[in-house]
Amino acid sequence: MAATISMEIATATFRTLDILHTSAARRQPNLRFLKRSKSVNLPTSQITLKYFSSSCGLLFKSNQYASRRFRLFTTTATATDQDSSDVLTKIPPDNRIPATIITGFLGSGKTTLLNHILTADHGKRIAVIENEYGEVDIDGSLVAAKTAVAEDIVMLNNGCLCCTVRGDLVRMIAELVETKKGRFDHIVIETTGLANPAPIIQTFYAEEEIFNNVKLDGVVTLVDAKHATIHLDEIKPKGVVNEAIEQIAYADRIIVNKTDLVGESDIASLTKRIRIINTMANLKRTEYGKVDLDYVLGIGGFDLERIESAVDAEGSKEDHASHKHDHDHDHDHHDHDHREGDCGHEHHDDHHSHDHTHDPGVSSMSIVCEGTLDLEKANMWLGTLLTEQSEDIYRMKGLLAVDGMDERFVFQGVHDIFQGSPDRPWEKDEPRVNKVVFIGKNLDKEEIEKGFRACLI
Ligand SMILES: Nc1nc2c(ncn2[C@@H]2O[C@H](COP(=O)(O)OP(=O)(O)OP(=O)(O)O)[C@@H](O)[C@H]2O)c(=O)[nH]1
């Protein structure tokens, strides 16, 4: 049964889907991440959201995944008429309230950035959620003292957002929406320095009440130019995450702050190190968190229509305006020759790094490849990858050329959350270049690339 929701109210809900269905019929490889499209002209007012709920199953060799579940979100628009299940059109508009997560290790400059945001002249009314670990809300008072523009500053003091106070975050956002909707334009959440962003990100998808009203705009990660390397190098006991690495891995925007305290070569090697972990994020160097506001607000880091800029070569993603020196490390791997079936790829791992000896286990990889993907094979590849490795795949974004699909297929995911949709049609003579980026732990890069390549026609 498909859930259909009117776009006029610009909301969406989610379904948790069992991956493995036991009936014989459902053991078919029919997980439809991607669907063939028929062209159709629809007035926007008729566009509805629809979930691929009737066809979710995967062909597995064994039933070891029987208990695994993952969440599939689509923003696929369909016609409201009878035979609409295969009709895909454009990505619908999204009017939910944007929320930005500011994260970064202890003392990296989160509150300083927040103050900069709140005191800058941008005309936005911002609701702030501050998470302090401990009884005293020092950051809250600092922020409150500096600003009159924050519509609301809410403190969460009794634990860390990513673990003990997740429920509080949900309640807090729900309350803000219920009581103050229309009185603020943006929510900014400052996490504690020890927060792992993953569970906070997942809250925006897992909690229906939040998902319906608030959309995650982006994760902004502050990195302390002076002390970050020590934290990145720290080896944690087995099973314990290195928060400094996680915070970089999930970022849409990275701010290397406190650059006044170190020399150029330190910044350059830190930047290199960050790029090994996360190739997708934009990166800027700052003192006292002074960035243009549109660098941190209105990012669209989880928006399907902005996938292209995220999967494009990261050489364009560092702010060159103020730093014209020594950024060759961001350019030297992107001479991709897009011959049919010949994938250019990036393995951002320790083989490329000369600055550290520890393998943090978190890295990025990208595949850039011209060619057309077989629909069934691509569905199977993506579905299997998500099912088997979603714990290790922190974030992924992609833009695909699929056989029989007139539009580019864009997708993004965070662990077991997947969102995908066709976006604009391919131009007549446009090369069909697929671009996929993964950030994750223990990525078997050769295997992933091999799997991808096997889907090409
Ligand atoms: N020298 C220098 N100091 C900075 C810069 N940015 C922030 N600071 C100072 O660093 C200290 C920590 O900054 P905060 O903004 O409180 O850092 P935070 O990440 O919010 O810290 P926690 O909440 O403890 O995790 C403050 O004394 C800031 O004034 C910078 O670019 N250069």
The ligand as a MOL file (V3000), in Angstrom:
LIG
                    3D

  0  0  0     0  0            999 V3000
M  V30 BEGIN CTAB
M  V30 COUNTS 32 34 0 0 0
M  V30 BEGIN ATOM
M  V30 1 N 42.9720 32.6670 18.7350 0
M  V30 2 C 41.7370 32.3090 18.3980 0
M  V30 3 N 40.8520 32.0240 19.3660 0
M  V30 4 C 39.6030 31.6820 18.9970 0
M  V30 5 C 39.2000 31.6280 17.6420 0
M  V30 6 N 37.8990 31.2310 17.6000 0
M  V30 7 C 37.5050 31.0640 18.8570 0
M  V30 8 N 38.5140 31.3370 19.7270 0
M  V30 9 C 38.5080 31.2630 21.1780 0
M  V30 10 O 38.5570 29.8890 21.5490 0
M  V30 11 C 37.8310 29.6730 22.7510 0
M  V30 12 C 36.7940 28.5690 22.5240 0
M  V30 13 O 35.8550 29.0550 21.5960 0
M  V30 14 P 34.3330 28.5870 21.6370 0
M  V30 15 O 33.6100 29.3120 20.5600 0
M  V30 16 O 33.7850 28.7020 23.0050 0
M  V30 17 O 34.5070 27.0720 21.2920 0
M  V30 18 P 33.4060 25.9150 21.4080 0
M  V30 19 O 33.6590 24.9820 20.3000 0
M  V30 20 O 32.0430 26.5000 21.5050 0
M  V30 21 O 33.8310 25.2950 22.7830 0
M  V30 22 P 33.0380 24.1600 23.6340 0
M  V30 23 O 31.6330 24.6280 23.7890 0
M  V30 24 O 33.8060 24.1240 24.9160 0
M  V30 25 O 33.1700 22.8940 22.9060 0
M  V30 26 C 37.2040 31.0110 23.0940 0
M  V30 27 O 38.0450 31.6290 24.0530 0
M  V30 28 C 37.2330 31.7840 21.8050 0
M  V30 29 O 37.3060 33.1820 21.9810 0
M  V30 30 C 40.1780 31.9390 16.6300 0
M  V30 31 O 39.9450 31.8770 15.4220 0
M  V30 32 N 41.4140 32.2600 17.0830 0
M  V30 END ATOM
M  V30 BEGIN BOND
M  V30 1 1 1 2
M  V30 2 2 2 3
M  V30 3 1 2 32
M  V30 4 1 3 4
M  V30 5 2 4 5
M  V30 6 1 4 8
M  V30 7 1 5 6
M  V30 8 1 5 30
M  V30 9 2 6 7
M  V30 10 1 7 8
M  V30 11 1 8 9
M  V30 12 1 9 10
M  V30 13 1 9 28
M  V30 14 1 10 11
M  V30 15 1 11 12
M  V30 16 1 11 26
M  V30 17 1 12 13
M  V30 18 1 13 14
M  V30 19 2 14 15
M  V30 20 1 14 16
M  V30 21 1 14 17
M  V30 22 1 17 18
M  V30 23 2 18 19
M  V30 24 1 18 20
M  V30 25 1 18 21
M  V30 26 1 21 22
M  V30 27 2 22 23
M  V30 28 1 22 24
M  V30 29 1 22 25
M  V30 30 1 26 27
M  V30 31 1 26 28
M  V30 32 1 28 29
M  V30 33 2 30 31
M  V30 34 1 30 32
M  V30 END BOND
M  V30 END CTAB
M  END
